[in-house]
Amino acid sequence: MASVKKFQVTFDCAEPERVARFWCEVLGYVVPPPPEGFATWDDFNHSLPPEQQDSAFACVDPSGDGPRLYFQRVPEGKVAKNRVHLDVRVGTGLVGEERLATLKAECERLVALSAVCVQVLEADGINESCISMQDIEGNEFCVD
C-alpha cells in the first residue's frame, strides 16, 4: 500500500501576500515565521532583487495537519474558471435548514472579508446545500 503524502496547494495570483492573508482569515491559518536571519517578512522581501520582491507568500495550518498554501505572482490575470478550488467545510454533518443557516453565516463572514457570494445551491434531495464564492482575486471556492 502506498503511503499518504503531504501536499501543498499553490495559487497563481497578482498579489500573493494579500491573497494569502485573506485565506488565513478564511481558514484560521497563520503566516509562518520569516527565514532565519530576518526579523520580519518585509525584511526578507527587501533583501531580494527587485524583480523577486512581492513574488510569493505562504500560510500554514497552525496545528500542522492541513496543507501549506503557497501563493505565487504570475503576470497574467485569471481568464477562466480555475481547475482546482477549495471547499471550506463548515457544514460537515449538518443537514437541511441547520446546514443552510451555518453556510449562510459563514458566507456573510467571508463577504465581510471581501469575498463574493456567487450562488447559493440549496439541497435538492440528492446533494446537500453549498455556496459558490470567489476570493479577492476571483478564484472560485465553495462553502460546504
N, CA, C and O atoms as a GROMACS GRO file, in nm:
protein
  576
    1MET      N    1   0.083  -0.118   0.000
    1MET     CA    2   0.000   0.000   0.000
    1MET      C    3   0.089   0.125   0.000
    1MET      O    4   0.187   0.132   0.074
    2ALA      N    5   0.054   0.221  -0.081
    2ALA     CA    6   0.130   0.346  -0.090
    2ALA      C    7   0.109   0.429   0.037
    2ALA      O    8   0.002   0.425   0.098
    3SER      N    9   0.211   0.503   0.075
    3SER     CA   10   0.198   0.590   0.192
    3SER      C   11   0.128   0.720   0.152
    3SER      O   12   0.135   0.764   0.038
    4VAL      N   13   0.060   0.779   0.248
    4VAL     CA   14  -0.008   0.906   0.227
    4VAL      C   15   0.097   1.016   0.219
    4VAL      O   16   0.189   1.022   0.301
    5LYS      N   17   0.084   1.103   0.122
    5LYS     CA   18   0.180   1.211   0.101
    5LYS      C   19   0.124   1.343   0.152
    5LYS      O   20   0.004   1.369   0.141
    6LYS      N   21   0.211   1.424   0.206
    6LYS     CA   22   0.173   1.562   0.238
    6LYS      C   23   0.177   1.640   0.107
    6LYS      O   24   0.252   1.605   0.017
    7PHE      N   25   0.097   1.745   0.096
    7PHE     CA   26   0.096   1.824  -0.026
    7PHE      C   27   0.077   1.971   0.006
    7PHE      O   28   0.036   2.007   0.117
    8GLN      N   29   0.106   2.053  -0.091
    8GLN     CA   30   0.090   2.197  -0.084
    8GLN      C   31  -0.010   2.236  -0.193
    8GLN      O   32  -0.010   2.177  -0.301
    9VAL      N   33  -0.092   2.334  -0.165
    9VAL     CA   34  -0.184   2.388  -0.266
    9VAL      C   35  -0.125   2.522  -0.311
    9VAL      O   36  -0.099   2.610  -0.228
   10THR      N   37  -0.106   2.536  -0.442
   10THR     CA   38  -0.044   2.657  -0.497
   10THR      C   39  -0.148   2.740  -0.571
   10THR      O   40  -0.224   2.688  -0.652
   11PHE      N   41  -0.150   2.869  -0.543
   11PHE     CA   42  -0.239   2.963  -0.609
   11PHE      C   43  -0.156   3.056  -0.698
   11PHE      O   44  -0.057   3.112  -0.652
   12ASP      N   45  -0.196   3.072  -0.823
   12ASP     CA   46  -0.140   3.176  -0.908
   12ASP      C   47  -0.223   3.302  -0.880
   12ASP      O   48  -0.346   3.295  -0.876
   13CYS      N   49  -0.156   3.415  -0.861
   13CYS     CA   50  -0.230   3.536  -0.828
   13CYS      C   51  -0.148   3.660  -0.862
   13CYS      O   52  -0.031   3.650  -0.901
   14ALA      N   53  -0.210   3.775  -0.848
   14ALA     CA   54  -0.141   3.902  -0.875
   14ALA      C   55  -0.073   3.956  -0.750
   14ALA      O   56   0.036   4.014  -0.759
   15GLU      N   57  -0.136   3.938  -0.633
   15GLU     CA   58  -0.083   3.993  -0.509
   15GLU      C   59  -0.074   3.883  -0.403
   15GLU      O   60  -0.166   3.866  -0.323
   16PRO      N   61   0.036   3.807  -0.403
   16PRO     CA   62   0.047   3.690  -0.316
   16PRO      C   63   0.022   3.716  -0.168
   16PRO      O   64  -0.054   3.641  -0.105
   17GLU      N   65   0.081   3.818  -0.111
   17GLU     CA   66   0.062   3.840   0.033
   17GLU      C   67  -0.082   3.875   0.065
   17GLU      O   68  -0.138   3.824   0.163
   18ARG      N   69  -0.144   3.958  -0.014
   18ARG     CA   70  -0.284   3.997   0.009
   18ARG      C   71  -0.375   3.875   0.003
   18ARG      O   72  -0.462   3.858   0.088
   19VAL      N   73  -0.356   3.790  -0.098
   19VAL     CA   74  -0.441   3.671  -0.113
   19VAL      C   75  -0.413   3.572   0.000
   19VAL      O   76  -0.506   3.511   0.053
   20ALA      N   77  -0.286   3.556   0.038
   20ALA     CA   78  -0.251   3.465   0.148
   20ALA      C   79  -0.316   3.510   0.278
   20ALA      O   80  -0.369   3.428   0.353
   21ARG      N   81  -0.311   3.637   0.304
   21ARG     CA   82  -0.370   3.687   0.430
   21ARG      C   83  -0.523   3.671   0.429
   21ARG      O   84  -0.582   3.648   0.534
   22PHE      N   85  -0.586   3.684   0.313
   22PHE     CA   86  -0.729   3.656   0.301
   22PHE      C   87  -0.757   3.511   0.342
   22PHE      O   88  -0.845   3.485   0.424
   23TRP      N   89  -0.680   3.416   0.285
   23TRP     CA   90  -0.702   3.275   0.315
   23TRP      C   91  -0.668   3.240   0.459
   23TRP      O   92  -0.726   3.147   0.515
   24CYS      N   93  -0.575   3.314   0.521
   24CYS     CA   94  -0.550   3.295   0.665
   24CYS      C   95  -0.678   3.322   0.743
   24CYS      O   96  -0.714   3.246   0.834
   25GLU      N   97  -0.746   3.429   0.708
   25GLU     CA   98  -0.872   3.464   0.777
   25GLU      C   99  -0.981   3.362   0.749
   25GLU      O  100  -1.057   3.327   0.839
   26VAL      N  101  -0.990   3.314   0.626
   26VAL     CA  102  -1.093   3.217   0.590
   26VAL      C  103  -1.074   3.087   0.667
   26VAL      O  104  -1.169   3.033   0.723
   27LEU      N  105  -0.950   3.037   0.670
   27LEU     CA  106  -0.924   2.903   0.720
   27LEU      C  107  -0.869   2.896   0.862
   27LEU      O  108  -0.856   2.787   0.917
   28GLY      N  109  -0.837   3.010   0.922
   28GLY     CA  110  -0.773   3.007   1.053
   28GLY      C  111  -0.626   2.970   1.044
   28GLY      O  112  -0.566   2.927   1.143
   29TYR      N  113  -0.566   2.988   0.926
   29TYR     CA  114  -0.425   2.960   0.903
   29TYR      C  115  -0.342   3.078   0.956
   29TYR      O  116  -0.396   3.182   0.992
   30VAL      N  117  -0.211   3.059   0.958
   30VAL     CA  118  -0.120   3.163   1.003
   30VAL      C  119  -0.005   3.177   0.904
   30VAL      O  120   0.023   3.087   0.825
   31VAL      N  121   0.061   3.291   0.910
   31VAL     CA  122   0.182   3.314   0.830
   31VAL      C  123   0.298   3.252   0.908
   31VAL      O  124   0.315   3.282   1.026
   32PRO      N  125   0.378   3.167   0.844
   32PRO     CA  126   0.492   3.109   0.916
   32PRO      C  127   0.596   3.214   0.949
   32PRO      O  128   0.595   3.323   0.890
   33PRO      N  129   0.686   3.184   1.041
   33PRO     CA  130   0.792   3.282   1.073
   33PRO      C  131   0.882   3.306   0.952
   33PRO      O  132   0.895   3.219   0.866
   34PRO      N  133   0.943   3.424   0.946
   34PRO     CA  134   1.034   3.453   0.834
   34PRO      C  135   1.158   3.365   0.841
   34PRO      O  136   1.187   3.306   0.945
   35PRO      N  137   1.231   3.356   0.730
   35PRO     CA  138   1.353   3.274   0.729
   35PRO      C  139   1.452   3.321   0.837
   35PRO      O  140   1.452   3.437   0.878
   36GLU      N  141   1.535   3.228   0.881
   36GLU     CA  142   1.636   3.260   0.982
   36GLU      C  143   1.722   3.377   0.934
   36GLU      O  144   1.763   3.384   0.818
   37GLY      N  145   1.748   3.467   1.027
   37GLY     CA  146   1.830   3.584   0.994
   37GLY      C  147   1.748   3.708   0.960
   37GLY      O  148   1.804   3.815   0.940
   38PHE      N  149   1.614   3.693   0.954
   38PHE     CA  150   1.527   3.806   0.921
   38PHE      C  151   1.423   3.823   1.032
   38PHE      O  152   1.358   3.726   1.071
   39ALA      N  153   1.408   3.945   1.080
   39ALA     CA  154   1.311   3.972   1.187
   39ALA      C  155   1.168   3.968   1.136
   39ALA      O  156   1.077   3.929   1.209
   40THR      N  157   1.148   4.010   1.011
   40THR     CA  158   1.013   4.015   0.954
   40THR      C  159   1.016   3.968   0.810
   40THR      O  160   1.122   3.958   0.748
   41TRP      N  161   0.896   3.938   0.757
   41TRP     CA  162   0.887   3.904   0.614
   41TRP      C  163   0.922   4.025   0.528
   41TRP      O  164   0.977   4.008   0.419
   42ASP      N  165   0.890   4.146   0.574
   42ASP     CA  166   0.928   4.266   0.499
   42ASP      C  167   1.080   4.276   0.486
   42ASP      O  168   1.131   4.311   0.380
   43ASP      N  169   1.151   4.246   0.595
   43ASP     CA  170   1.297   4.248   0.589
   43ASP      C  171   1.347   4.148   0.485
   43ASP      O  172   1.434   4.180   0.404
   44PHE      N  173   1.292   4.027   0.487
   44PHE     CA  174   1.331   3.926   0.389
   44PHE      C  175   1.299   3.972   0.248
   44PHE      O  176   1.382   3.963   0.158
   45ASN      N  177   1.177   4.024   0.228
   45ASN     CA  178   1.132   4.069   0.096
   45ASN      C  179   1.227   4.176   0.040
   45ASN      O  180   1.263   4.171  -0.078
   46HIS      N  181   1.265   4.271   0.125
   46HIS     CA  182   1.353   4.380   0.078
   46HIS      C  183   1.495   4.333   0.051
   46HIS      O  184   1.573   4.406  -0.011
   47SER      N  185   1.532   4.213   0.097
   47SER     CA  186   1.666   4.160   0.069
   47SER      C  187   1.674   4.097  -0.070
   47SER      O  188   1.783   4.068  -0.120
   48LEU      N  189   1.559   4.075  -0.132
   48LEU     CA  190   1.554   4.010  -0.263
   48LEU      C  191   1.579   4.110  -0.376
   48LEU      O  192   1.560   4.230  -0.357
   49PRO      N  193   1.622   4.062  -0.491
   49PRO     CA  194   1.633   4.152  -0.607
   49PRO      C  195   1.495   4.211  -0.638
   49PRO      O  196   1.393   4.145  -0.614
   50PRO      N  197   1.488   4.331  -0.690
   50PRO     CA  198   1.360   4.397  -0.714
   50PRO      C  199   1.258   4.311  -0.789
   50PRO      O  200   1.139   4.313  -0.756
   51GLU      N  201   1.303   4.237  -0.890
   51GLU     CA  202   1.208   4.157  -0.969
   51GLU      C  203   1.149   4.039  -0.891
   51GLU      O  204   1.048   3.982  -0.933
   52GLN      N  205   1.211   4.003  -0.778
   52GLN     CA  206   1.159   3.892  -0.697
   52GLN      C  207   1.079   3.938  -0.576
   52GLN      O  208   1.015   3.858  -0.509
   53GLN      N  209   1.084   4.068  -0.547
   53GLN     CA  210   1.011   4.119  -0.432
   53GLN      C  211   0.861   4.104  -0.454
   53GLN      O  212   0.811   4.123  -0.565
   54ASP      N  213   0.790   4.070  -0.348
   54ASP     CA  214   0.644   4.053  -0.350
   54ASP      C  215   0.599   3.945  -0.448
   54ASP      O  216   0.485   3.949  -0.496
   55SER      N  217   0.686   3.849  -0.478
   55SER     CA  218   0.652   3.747  -0.578
   55SER      C  219   0.590   3.621  -0.520
   55SER      O  220   0.536   3.539  -0.594
   56ALA      N  221   0.596   3.604  -0.388
   56ALA     CA  222   0.542   3.482  -0.328
   56ALA      C  223   0.512   3.505  -0.180
   56ALA      O  224   0.570   3.592  -0.115
   57PHE      N  225   0.421   3.423  -0.128
   57PHE     CA  226   0.388   3.427   0.014
   57PHE      C  227   0.323   3.294   0.047
   57PHE      O  228   0.280   3.222  -0.044
   58ALA      N  229   0.316   3.259   0.174
   58ALA     CA  230   0.258   3.131   0.212
   58ALA      C  231   0.184   3.144   0.344
   58ALA      O  232   0.204   3.240   0.419
   59CYS      N  233   0.100   3.046   0.371
   59CYS     CA  234   0.037   3.036   0.503
   59CYS      C  235   0.021   2.888   0.537
   59CYS      O  236   0.018   2.802   0.449
   60VAL      N  237   0.012   2.860   0.666
   60VAL     CA  238   0.010   2.723   0.713
   60VAL      C  239  -0.098   2.702   0.819
   60VAL      O  240  -0.141   2.795   0.886
   61ASP      N  241  -0.138   2.578   0.832
   61ASP     CA  242  -0.228   2.535   0.939
   61ASP      C  243  -0.147   2.537   1.069
   61ASP      O  244  -0.045   2.468   1.078
   62PRO      N  245  -0.188   2.615   1.169
   62PRO     CA  246  -0.109   2.622   1.291
   62PRO      C  247  -0.097   2.488   1.363
   62PRO      O  248  -0.003   2.468   1.441
   63SER      N  249  -0.190   2.395   1.339
   63SER     CA  250  -0.181   2.264   1.402
   63SER      C  251  -0.086   2.171   1.328
   63SER      O  252  -0.047   2.066   1.380
   64GLY      N  253  -0.048   2.209   1.205
   64GLY     CA  254   0.039   2.126   1.124
   64GLY      C  255  -0.033   2.015   1.048
   64GLY      O  256   0.031   1.938   0.977
   65ASP      N  257  -0.164   2.007   1.062
   65ASP     CA  258  -0.239   1.899   0.996
   65ASP      C  259  -0.271   1.929   0.850
   65ASP      O  260  -0.256   1.842   0.764
   66GLY      N  261  -0.316   2.051   0.821
   66GLY     CA  262  -0.361   2.084   0.686
   66GLY      C  263  -0.245   2.115   0.592
   66GLY      O  264  -0.132   2.133   0.637
   67PRO      N  265  -0.273   2.121   0.463
   67PRO     CA  266  -0.167   2.151   0.367
   67PRO      C  267  -0.121   2.296   0.375
   67PRO      O  268  -0.197   2.385   0.415
   68ARG      N  269   0.002   2.318   0.337
   68ARG     CA  270   0.056   2.453   0.325
   68ARG      C  271  -0.007   2.514   0.200
   68ARG      O  272  -0.026   2.446   0.100
   69LEU      N  273  -0.040   2.643   0.206
   69LEU     CA  274  -0.090   2.715   0.090
   69LEU      C  275   0.020   2.809   0.044
   69LEU      O  276   0.074   2.886   0.123
   70TYR      N  277   0.052   2.802  -0.085
   70TYR     CA  278   0.158   2.883  -0.143
   70TYR      C  279   0.097   2.971  -0.251
   70TYR      O  280   0.019   2.923  -0.334
   71PHE      N  281   0.132   3.098  -0.250
   71PHE     CA  282   0.076   3.196  -0.342
   71PHE      C  283   0.191   3.256  -0.423
   71PHE      O  284   0.285   3.312  -0.367
   72GLN      N  285   0.182   3.242  -0.555
   72GLN     CA  286   0.290   3.293  -0.640
   72GLN      C  287   0.235   3.393  -0.740
   72GLN      O  288   0.128   3.374  -0.799
   73ARG      N  289   0.311   3.500  -0.758
   73ARG     CA  290   0.271   3.604  -0.853
   73ARG      C  291   0.292   3.553  -0.995
   73ARG      O  292   0.396   3.496  -1.028
   74VAL      N  293   0.191   3.574  -1.077
   74VAL     CA  294   0.202   3.544  -1.220
   74VAL      C  295   0.160   3.669  -1.296
   74VAL      O  296   0.080   3.748  -1.247
   75PRO      N  297   0.214   3.687  -1.417
   75PRO     CA  298   0.185   3.811  -1.491
   75PRO      C  299   0.044   3.817  -1.549
   75PRO      O  300  -0.011   3.925  -1.566
   76GLU      N  301  -0.014   3.701  -1.579
   76GLU     CA  302  -0.146   3.701  -1.642
   76GLU      C  303  -0.256   3.699  -1.537
   76GLU      O  304  -0.239   3.642  -1.429
   77GLY      N  305  -0.368   3.760  -1.570
   77GLY     CA  306  -0.483   3.757  -1.482
   77GLY      C  307  -0.564   3.630  -1.501
   77GLY      O  308  -0.540   3.553  -1.594
   78LYS      N  309  -0.658   3.610  -1.412
   78LYS     CA  310  -0.746   3.494  -1.423
   78LYS      C  311  -0.841   3.519  -1.539
   78LYS      O  312  -0.907   3.622  -1.546
   79VAL      N  313  -0.849   3.424  -1.632
   79VAL     CA  314  -0.932   3.443  -1.750
   79VAL      C  315  -1.046   3.342  -1.760
   79VAL      O  316  -1.138   3.361  -1.841
   80ALA      N  317  -1.043   3.236  -1.682
   80ALA     CA  318  -1.148   3.134  -1.689
   80ALA      C  319  -1.163   3.071  -1.552
   80ALA      O  320  -1.094   3.107  -1.457
   81LYS      N  321  -1.254   2.977  -1.542
   81LYS     CA  322  -1.277   2.906  -1.417
   81LYS      C  323  -1.150   2.833  -1.376
   81LYS      O  324  -1.086   2.765  -1.457
   82ASN      N  325  -1.113   2.846  -1.248
   82ASN     CA  326  -0.996   2.772  -1.202
   82ASN      C  327  -1.026   2.622  -1.202
   82ASN      O  328  -1.139   2.581  -1.177
   83ARG      N  329  -0.925   2.542  -1.229
   83ARG     CA  330  -0.944   2.398  -1.242
   83ARG      C  331  -0.937   2.326  -1.109
   83ARG      O  332  -0.976   2.209  -1.100
   84VAL      N  333  -0.888   2.391  -1.006
   84VAL     CA  334  -0.885   2.336  -0.870
   84VAL      C  335  -0.942   2.443  -0.779
   84VAL      O  336  -0.908   2.561  -0.793
   85HIS      N  337  -1.027   2.404  -0.689
   85HIS     CA  338  -1.073   2.501  -0.590
   85HIS      C  339  -1.086   2.434  -0.455
   85HIS      O  340  -1.093   2.311  -0.445
   86LEU      N  341  -1.089   2.516  -0.351
   86LEU     CA  342  -1.102   2.465  -0.216
   86LEU      C  343  -1.249   2.462  -0.177
   86LEU      O  344  -1.325   2.552  -0.213
   87ASP      N  345  -1.287   2.360  -0.103
   87ASP     CA  346  -1.418   2.355  -0.038
   87ASP      C  347  -1.394   2.382   0.110
   87ASP      O  348  -1.326   2.304   0.177
   88VAL      N  349  -1.447   2.491   0.160
   88VAL     CA  350  -1.432   2.527   0.301
   88VAL      C  351  -1.544   2.456   0.376
   88VAL      O  352  -1.661   2.493   0.365
   89ARG      N  353  -1.509   2.354   0.453
   89ARG     CA  354  -1.603   2.261   0.514
   89ARG      C  355  -1.652   2.313   0.650
   89ARG      O  356  -1.589   2.287   0.752
   90VAL      N  357  -1.762   2.386   0.651
   90VAL     CA  358  -1.818   2.436   0.776
   90VAL      C  359  -1.949   2.369   0.812
   90VAL      O  360  -1.999   2.386   0.924
   91GLY      N  361  -2.006   2.292   0.719
   91GLY     CA  362  -2.136   2.229   0.744
   91GLY      C  363  -2.130   2.078   0.757
   91GLY      O  364  -2.233   2.011   0.750
   92THR      N  365  -2.012   2.023   0.776
   92THR     CA  366  -1.996   1.878   0.784
   92THR      C  367  -2.087   1.819   0.891
   92THR      O  368  -2.085   1.862   1.006
   93GLY      N  369  -2.167   1.721   0.851
   93GLY     CA  370  -2.258   1.654   0.944
   93GLY      C  371  -2.392   1.721   0.962
   93GLY      O  372  -2.483   1.664   1.022
   94LEU      N  373  -2.406   1.842   0.910
   94LEU     CA  374  -2.533   1.915   0.922
   94LEU      C  375  -2.617   1.890   0.798
   94LEU      O  376  -2.564   1.868   0.689
   95VAL      N  377  -2.750   1.895   0.813
   95VAL     CA  378  -2.841   1.878   0.701
   95VAL      C  379  -2.952   1.982   0.707
   95VAL      O  380  -2.975   2.045   0.810
   96GLY      N  381  -3.020   1.997   0.595
   96GLY     CA  382  -3.139   2.081   0.588
   96GLY      C  383  -3.116   2.226   0.626
   96GLY      O  384  -3.013   2.285   0.592
   97GLU      N  385  -3.213   2.283   0.697
   97GLU     CA  386  -3.208   2.425   0.733
   97GLU      C  387  -3.092   2.459   0.824
   97GLU      O  388  -3.035   2.568   0.814
   98GLU      N  389  -3.056   2.366   0.914
   98GLU     CA  390  -2.944   2.392   1.004
   98GLU      C  391  -2.814   2.409   0.923
   98GLU      O  392  -2.734   2.498   0.950
   99ARG      N  393  -2.795   2.322   0.824
   99ARG     CA  394  -2.677   2.331   0.738
   99ARG      C  395  -2.679   2.462   0.658
   99ARG      O  396  -2.579   2.534   0.654
  100LEU      N  397  -2.792   2.492   0.596
  100LEU     CA  398  -2.802   2.613   0.514
  100LEU      C  399  -2.776   2.738   0.598
  100LEU      O  400  -2.707   2.830   0.552
  101ALA      N  401  -2.829   2.744   0.719
  101ALA     CA  402  -2.807   2.859   0.806
  101ALA      C  403  -2.659   2.872   0.842
  101ALA      O  404  -2.606   2.984   0.846
  102THR      N  405  -2.592   2.761   0.868
  102THR     CA  406  -2.449   2.763   0.901
  102THR      C  407  -2.368   2.811   0.781
  102THR      O  408  -2.277   2.892   0.796
  103LEU      N  409  -2.402   2.761   0.662
  103LEU     CA  410  -2.331   2.803   0.541
  103LEU      C  411  -2.352   2.952   0.514
  103LEU      O  412  -2.257   3.022   0.479
  104LYS      N  413  -2.475   2.998   0.530
  104LYS     CA  414  -2.503   3.140   0.505
  104LYS      C  415  -2.431   3.230   0.604
  104LYS      O  416  -2.385   3.338   0.567
  105ALA      N  417  -2.421   3.187   0.730
  105ALA     CA  418  -2.348   3.266   0.830
  105ALA      C  419  -2.200   3.277   0.792
  105ALA      O  420  -2.141   3.384   0.803
  106GLU      N  421  -2.141   3.166   0.747
  106GLU     CA  422  -2.001   3.169   0.704
  106GLU      C  423  -1.986   3.255   0.580
  106GLU      O  424  -1.888   3.328   0.567
  107CYS      N  425  -2.080   3.246   0.488
  107CYS     CA  426  -2.077   3.329   0.368
  107CYS      C  427  -2.076   3.477   0.405
  107CYS      O  428  -1.999   3.555   0.348
  108GLU      N  429  -2.158   3.517   0.500
  108GLU     CA  430  -2.162   3.656   0.544
  108GLU      C  431  -2.028   3.699   0.603
  108GLU      O  432  -1.982   3.811   0.578
  109ARG      N  433  -1.966   3.611   0.681
  109ARG     CA  434  -1.836   3.643   0.739
  109ARG      C  435  -1.732   3.664   0.629
  109ARG      O  436  -1.650   3.755   0.637
  110LEU      N  437  -1.736   3.579   0.528
  110LEU     CA  438  -1.637   3.587   0.420
  110LEU      C  439  -1.662   3.706   0.328
  110LEU      O  440  -1.568   3.766   0.277
  111VAL      N  441  -1.788   3.742   0.307
  111VAL     CA  442  -1.820   3.861   0.228
  111VAL      C  443  -1.764   3.985   0.298
  111VAL      O  444  -1.718   4.078   0.232
  112ALA      N  445  -1.768   3.986   0.431
  112ALA     CA  446  -1.710   4.097   0.507
  112ALA      C  447  -1.558   4.106   0.488
  112ALA      O  448  -1.499   4.212   0.509
  113LEU      N  449  -1.496   3.994   0.447
  113LEU     CA  450  -1.352   3.992   0.419
  113LEU      C  451  -1.323   4.021   0.271
  113LEU      O  452  -1.209   4.010   0.227
  114SER      N  453  -1.427   4.058   0.196
  114SER     CA  454  -1.420   4.094   0.053
  114SER      C  455  -1.436   3.976  -0.042
  114SER      O  456  -1.407   3.990  -0.161
  115ALA      N  457  -1.480   3.860   0.007
  115ALA     CA  458  -1.517   3.751  -0.083
  115ALA      C  459  -1.648   3.789  -0.152
  115ALA      O  460  -1.718   3.881  -0.109
  116VAL      N  461  -1.680   3.717  -0.259
  116VAL     CA  462  -1.805   3.742  -0.332
  116VAL      C  463  -1.889   3.616  -0.329
  116VAL      O  464  -1.840   3.506  -0.359
  117CYS      N  465  -2.015   3.631  -0.294
  117CYS     CA  466  -2.109   3.519  -0.299
  117CYS      C  467  -2.160   3.509  -0.442
  117CYS      O  468  -2.218   3.604  -0.495
  118VAL      N  469  -2.137   3.394  -0.506
  118VAL     CA  470  -2.177   3.374  -0.644
  118VAL      C  471  -2.315   3.310  -0.653
  118VAL      O  472  -2.402   3.358  -0.726
  119GLN      N  473  -2.334   3.201  -0.577
  119GLN     CA  474  -2.461   3.129  -0.588
  119GLN      C  475  -2.483   3.042  -0.465
  119GLN      O  476  -2.392   2.972  -0.420
  120VAL      N  477  -2.604   3.047  -0.412
  120VAL     CA  478  -2.644   2.957  -0.305
  120VAL      C  479  -2.716   2.840  -0.371
  120VAL      O  480  -2.820   2.856  -0.434
  121LEU      N  481  -2.658   2.722  -0.355
  121LEU     CA  482  -2.718   2.600  -0.411
  121LEU      C  483  -2.786   2.525  -0.296
  121LEU      O  484  -2.719   2.468  -0.210
  122GLU      N  485  -2.918   2.526  -0.297
  122GLU     CA  486  -2.991   2.462  -0.188
  122GLU      C  487  -3.006   2.312  -0.212
  122GLU      O  488  -3.002   2.266  -0.326
  123ALA      N  489  -3.023   2.238  -0.104
  123ALA     CA  490  -3.037   2.093  -0.111
  123ALA      C  491  -3.146   2.056  -0.211
  123ALA      O  492  -3.249   2.122  -0.220
  124ASP      N  493  -3.119   1.947  -0.288
  124ASP     CA  494  -3.213   1.908  -0.393
  124ASP      C  495  -3.262   1.764  -0.379
  124ASP      O  496  -3.318   1.707  -0.473
  125GLY      N  497  -3.240   1.705  -0.262
  125GLY     CA  498  -3.280   1.566  -0.243
  125GLY      C  499  -3.169   1.468  -0.271
  125GLY      O  500  -3.174   1.354  -0.223
  126ILE      N  501  -3.069   1.509  -0.347
  126ILE     CA  502  -2.952   1.425  -0.374
  126ILE      C  503  -2.828   1.488  -0.309
  126ILE      O  504  -2.754   1.420  -0.238
  127ASN      N  505  -2.808   1.616  -0.334
  127ASN     CA  506  -2.694   1.689  -0.279
  127ASN      C  507  -2.741   1.783  -0.170
  127ASN      O  508  -2.850   1.841  -0.178
  128GLU      N  509  -2.658   1.799  -0.067
  128GLU     CA  510  -2.688   1.896   0.037
  128GLU      C  511  -2.652   2.036  -0.014
  128GLU      O  512  -2.587   2.051  -0.118
  129SER      N  513  -2.692   2.137   0.059
  129SER     CA  514  -2.666   2.276   0.022
  129SER      C  515  -2.517   2.308   0.024
  129SER      O  516  -2.440   2.250   0.101
  130CYS      N  517  -2.477   2.400  -0.063
  130CYS     CA  518  -2.342   2.458  -0.060
  130CYS      C  519  -2.353   2.598  -0.121
  130CYS      O  520  -2.453   2.633  -0.183
  131ILE      N  521  -2.248   2.676  -0.102
  131ILE     CA  522  -2.246   2.812  -0.155
  131ILE      C  523  -2.121   2.830  -0.237
  131ILE      O  524  -2.010   2.806  -0.189
  132SER      N  525  -2.138   2.873  -0.361
  132SER     CA  526  -2.026   2.902  -0.451
  132SER      C  527  -1.984   3.047  -0.428
  132SER      O  528  -2.067   3.138  -0.426
  133MET      N  529  -1.852   3.067  -0.410
  133MET     CA  530  -1.800   3.200  -0.381
  133MET      C  531  -1.674   3.226  -0.462
  133MET      O  532  -1.623   3.137  -0.530
  134GLN      N  533  -1.624   3.350  -0.454
  134GLN     CA  534  -1.496   3.388  -0.515
  134GLN      C  535  -1.413   3.460  -0.411
  134GLN      O  536  -1.465   3.537  -0.331
  135ASP      N  537  -1.280   3.434  -0.414
  135ASP     CA  538  -1.191   3.506  -0.324
  135ASP      C  539  -1.163   3.646  -0.378
  135ASP      O  540  -1.227   3.689  -0.474
  136ILE      N  541  -1.071   3.715  -0.318
  136ILE     CA  542  -1.047   3.856  -0.353
  136ILE      C  543  -0.984   3.878  -0.489
  136ILE      O  544  -0.974   3.991  -0.535
  137GLU      N  545  -0.939   3.769  -0.556
  137GLU     CA  546  -0.889   3.780  -0.693
  137GLU      C  547  -0.976   3.702  -0.790
  137GLU      O  548  -0.937   3.679  -0.905
  138GLY      N  549  -1.094   3.661  -0.746
  138GLY     CA  550  -1.188   3.594  -0.836
  138GLY      C  551  -1.176   3.443  -0.846
  138GLY      O  552  -1.246   3.382  -0.927
  139ASN      N  553  -1.089   3.380  -0.765
  139ASN     CA  554  -1.078   3.234  -0.767
  139ASN      C  555  -1.201   3.174  -0.699
  139ASN      O  556  -1.241   3.217  -0.591
  140GLU      N  557  -1.259   3.073  -0.764
  140GLU     CA  558  -1.378   3.009  -0.711
  140GLU      C  559  -1.344   2.917  -0.594
  140GLU      O  560  -1.240   2.852  -0.593
  141PHE      N  561  -1.434   2.913  -0.497
  141PHE     CA  562  -1.428   2.816  -0.389
  141PHE      C  563  -1.570   2.796  -0.339
  141PHE      O  564  -1.659   2.875  -0.370
  142CYS      N  565  -1.591   2.692  -0.262
  142CYS     CA  566  -1.724   2.664  -0.209
  142CYS      C  567  -1.722   2.663  -0.058
  142CYS      O  568  -1.624   2.621   0.004
  143VAL      N  569  -1.830   2.710   0.001
  143VAL     CA  570  -1.856   2.692   0.142
  143VAL      C  571  -1.949   2.572   0.147
  143VAL      O  572  -2.060   2.574   0.094
  144ASP      N  573  -1.903   2.467   0.211
  144ASP     CA  574  -1.968   2.336   0.203
  144ASP      C  575  -1.992   2.280   0.342
  144ASP      O  576  -2.046   2.170   0.356
   0.00000   0.00000   0.00000
